[in-house]
């Protein structure tokens, strides 16, 4: 699990099992306290291995250009999560 700090939020990456596959996610937690918001990342990808899903989530976190005021991740135009 990787982490990144912003002025008002902390962001962590991770993966969770959904059925027989893993979903990559970002958890955005307000610094002032409160509950984290979870964002599925690279939803167009399917991960059979947790390590690969975690790596994809960590890469997506570094590819983020920032966060909206409400904590929603901002990605570059046309971002897919694939290295193509």
Secondary structure by P-SEA (a helix, b strand, c coil): ccccccccbbbbbbccccccbbbbbbbbbbccccbbbbbbcccccccccaaaaaaaaaaaaaacccccccbbbbbccccccccc
